[in-house]
């Protein structure tokens, strides 16, 4: 297998967005890619194009009737009352023109990344437009129309019978859609570390959600307390994720790298900094080499401070995927280009200064609670993985 990395993207993938003031803004993709380019991280790494997912791809995990409704919605051919039962036309998931085509392109990008890795054309591949982990079998949810990771996992399992795939999700929101799609499947391990559903959408992801039937033990959830900081998040990750992956023995790791656990994110209540967004990809990278000959697919996910957080977090992700050092400073060209457009002052360094993010008053209490949750996972869930 080559050690090369691949980045799957083309401008068509930037058409997935809900318009207006909706927080899911595809501009974050453009900001990230131009930052990577200006940092010199895309030299010798041409963008790899992809084809939209086919109807056959989508129906590996989605109901055909649901796909038809998305198609009609994007053409303006359906009544809102008919769409609402499918989660379409809501505040979270408003209708936008050609939404089926845009959504299918995202799925196709992640599927292409998976195929590149499984063919051995790349050791690692990244598609930051992916990570739409809330989409359910017959329902749009949480800014997600089609579930790109779900389709990619299902298709790769068809194309490589017997393959074991581990899905690792560190978005602030629980990776519910992917979990439910493989809840009874012992060949797919889903791991989600997220803000507790007691405080944040989608309200799921408790430790007790651990799979069912043959898949019991193959859903691993670690709900974190609000205001969890880097230290506690990383400690929890290190307690659970390596152990779970070693128990499972994956042939491929697919990671969802939402960066909405950052303290600046407007939609969540966690307190991470860029330290977390260097640590997690570096560790997943090492575990992929340890356990599955380096086979690793990385997607994006949530992240709603699109100016200060997302571009830096995902540039760090790409640096890890492509075995490159992350520069210290943001390029002046990028700052000059985007500074006038930004409603907030842009950072000049790629890494947050810890002095700008002092510890909160309950840091020990929060860390202790998270540590107890991680121990509960080790005691009650991991022994079920065979």
JOMO-V595881 format. One record per pair of residues at least 24 apart in sequence whose C-alpha atoms are under 7 Angstrom apart, sorted by the first residue. I is the first residue (numbers start at 1). J is the second residue. If there is no record, write none. Layout:
<<I	J> <I	J>>
This chain:
<<1	120> <1	123> <2	120> <2	121> <2	122> <2	123> <3	122> <3	123> <4	122> <4	123> <5	122> <5	123> <5	124> <5	125> <5	321> <5	322> <6	45> <6	48> <6	122> <6	124> <6	125> <6	126> <7	47> <7	48> <7	125> <7	126> <7	127> <8	47> <8	48> <8	49> <8	109> <8	113> <8	126> <8	127> <9	47> <9	48> <9	49> <9	109> <9	127> <10	47> <10	49> <13	102> <13	105> <13	106> <13	129> <15	102> <16	102> <16	103> <18	94> <18	96> <23	304> <24	143> <24	304> <28	306> <28	310> <28	311> <29	129> <31	311> <32	311> <32	314> <32	315> <35	311> <35	334> <36	315> <38	331> <38	334> <39	331> <41	319> <50	108> <50	109> <50	112> <51	105> <51	108> <51	109> <52	104> <52	105> <52	107> <52	108> <53	104> <53	105> <53	107> <53	108> <57	151> <57	155> <58	151> <60	151> <60	154> <60	155> <61	137> <61	150> <61	151> <61	181> <62	137> <62	138> <63	137> <63	138> <66	138> <66	139> <70	99> <70	100> <71	100> <74	98> <74	99> <74	100> <86	138> <86	139> <86	140> <87	139> <87	140> <87	141> <88	140> <92	142> <92	143> <93	140> <93	141> <93	142> <93	143> <103	145> <103	146> <106	130> <106	148> <107	148> <110	148> <110	149> <110	152> <111	152> <113	297> <114	152> <114	297> <117	295> <123	294> <123	295> <123	296> <124	294> <124	295> <124	296> <124	297> <124	321> <125	296> <125	297> <125	298> <125	321> <126	297> <126	298> <126	299> <127	298> <127	299> <127	300> <128	299> <128	300> <129	299> <129	300> <130	299> <130	300> <130	301> <131	256> <131	299> <131	300> <131	301> <132	301> <133	175> <133	176> <133	177> <133	178> <134	175> <134	176> <134	177> <135	177> <136	177> <149	178> <150	178> <150	181> <163	187> <163	251> <164	188> <164	250> <164	251> <164	252> <165	189> <165	250> <165	251> <165	252> <165	253> <166	190> <166	250> <166	252> <166	253> <166	254> <167	191> <167	253> <167	254> <167	255> <168	192> <168	254> <168	255> <168	256> <169	193> <169	255> <169	256> <169	257> <170	194> <170	256> <170	257> <170	258> <171	256> <171	257> <171	258> <171	259> <171	260> <171	261> <171	301> <171	302> <172	260> <172	261> <172	268> <173	201> <173	202> <174	202> <174	204> <174	205> <176	204> <179	219> <183	211> <183	212> <183	215> <183	219> <184	211> <184	212> <184	213> <184	214> <184	215> <184	216> <185	214> <185	215> <186	214> <186	215> <186	218> <188	218> <189	218> <189	219> <190	218> <190	219> <190	220> <191	219> <191	220> <191	221> <192	220> <192	221> <192	222> <193	221> <193	222> <193	223> <194	222> <194	223> <194	224> <195	223> <195	224> <195	225> <195	226> <196	223> <196	224> <196	225> <207	377> <210	381> <216	384> <217	381> <217	382> <217	384> <217	385> <218	385> <220	381> <222	373> <222	374> <224	370> <225	366> <225	370> <226	269> <226	270> <227	269> <227	270> <227	271> <228	270> <228	271> <228	366> <229	270> <229	271> <229	272> <230	272> <230	273> <230	275> <230	276> <232	367> <234	276> <236	370> <236	371> <236	374> <239	374> <240	374> <240	378> <244	382> <247	385> <247	386> <248	385> <248	386> <249	291> <250	291> <250	292> <251	292> <252	292> <252	295> <252	296> <253	288> <253	295> <253	296> <253	297> <254	296> <254	297> <254	298> <255	297> <255	298> <255	299> <256	298> <256	299> <256	300> <256	301> <257	299> <257	300> <257	301> <258	300> <258	301> <258	302> <258	303> <259	302> <259	303> <259	310> <259	313> <260	302> <260	303> <260	304> <264	305> <265	303> <265	304> <265	305> <266	304> <266	305> <273	352> <274	313> <274	351> <274	352> <277	313> <277	316> <278	316> <278	317> <281	317> <281	320> <282	320> <307	342> <307	346> <308	346> <308	347> <312	350>>
